[in-house]
């Protein structure tokens, strides 16, 4: 008897909400930086900071996803080994 992990699926509405929220937040912050009453050097620094935060967020999300997938694979391999041991075990066999 094997247990199958529940497959997590995201709905289209949730995906669309996440994409729109991300796009809106980056656009709003970009517009805010563009209209700051500061010199162009400060505005450029803030823009570079925004890009750095966005790219590091994507990298972190990918690392978390990869670690989660790796743990799921290890768990399935361990479960397969246990299933094989239980299938081969005969409690009534005399050695």
C-alpha positions as CSV (number, residue, x, y, z in Angstrom):
1,X,0.0,0.0,0.0
2,X,1.5,3.2,-1.1
3,X,0.4,6.7,-0.2
4,X,0.3,9.2,-3.0
5,X,1.2,12.8,-2.1
6,X,-1.5,15.4,-2.6
7,X,-0.7,17.4,-5.7
8,X,-0.9,21.1,-4.9
9,X,-2.3,23.1,-7.8
10,X,-2.9,26.8,-8.0
11,X,-6.0,28.2,-9.6
12,X,-5.8,30.5,-12.5
13,X,-7.4,33.3,-10.5
14,X,-4.7,33.0,-7.8
15,X,-1.9,33.0,-10.4
16,X,-3.4,36.0,-12.1
17,X,-3.8,37.8,-8.8
18,X,-0.1,37.1,-7.9
19,X,1.1,38.3,-11.3
20,X,-1.0,41.5,-11.2
21,X,0.0,42.3,-7.6
22,X,3.7,41.9,-8.5
23,X,3.4,44.0,-11.6
24,X,1.4,46.7,-9.8
25,X,3.8,46.9,-6.9
26,X,6.9,47.1,-9.1
27,X,5.3,49.7,-11.3
28,X,4.1,51.8,-8.4
29,X,7.5,51.8,-6.8
30,X,9.2,52.6,-10.1
31,X,6.9,55.6,-10.6
32,X,7.5,56.7,-7.0
33,X,11.2,56.5,-7.5
34,X,10.9,58.5,-10.8
35,X,9.0,61.3,-9.1
36,X,11.2,61.6,-6.0
37,X,12.4,65.2,-5.5
38,X,16.1,64.2,-5.5
39,X,19.0,64.2,-7.8
40,X,19.3,61.7,-10.7
41,X,22.1,59.9,-8.8
42,X,19.9,59.1,-5.9
43,X,17.0,58.2,-8.2
44,X,19.4,55.8,-10.1
45,X,20.6,54.3,-6.9
46,X,17.0,53.6,-5.7
47,X,16.2,52.1,-9.1
48,X,19.2,49.8,-9.0
49,X,18.1,48.8,-5.4
50,X,14.6,48.0,-6.7
51,X,16.0,45.8,-9.4
52,X,18.3,44.0,-6.9
53,X,15.4,43.3,-4.6
54,X,13.3,41.9,-7.4
55,X,16.0,39.6,-8.8
56,X,17.0,38.4,-5.3
57,X,13.4,37.6,-4.5
58,X,13.1,35.5,-7.7
59,X,16.3,33.7,-6.7
60,X,15.1,33.0,-3.2
61,X,11.7,31.7,-4.5
62,X,13.5,29.3,-6.9
63,X,15.8,28.0,-4.1
64,X,12.9,27.4,-1.8
65,X,11.0,25.6,-4.6
66,X,14.0,23.5,-5.5
67,X,14.6,22.5,-1.9
68,X,11.0,21.5,-1.5
69,X,11.1,19.4,-4.7
70,X,14.3,17.7,-3.5
71,X,12.8,16.8,-0.2
72,X,9.8,15.3,-1.9
73,X,12.0,13.1,-4.1
74,X,14.0,11.9,-1.2
75,X,10.8,11.1,0.7
76,X,9.5,9.1,-2.3
77,X,12.7,7.1,-2.6
78,X,12.6,6.3,1.2
79,X,9.0,5.2,0.9
80,X,9.8,3.0,-2.1
81,X,12.6,1.3,-0.1
82,X,10.3,0.7,2.9
83,X,7.6,-0.7,0.6
84,X,10.1,-3.1,-1.0
85,X,11.3,-4.3,2.4
86,X,7.8,-4.9,3.6
87,X,6.8,-6.7,0.4
88,X,9.8,-9.0,0.7
89,X,9.4,-9.7,4.4
90,X,7.7,-13.1,5.3
91,X,7.0,-13.4,9.0
92,X,6.2,-17.1,8.7
93,X,9.5,-18.0,7.1
94,X,11.9,-20.2,9.2
95,X,15.5,-19.7,8.6
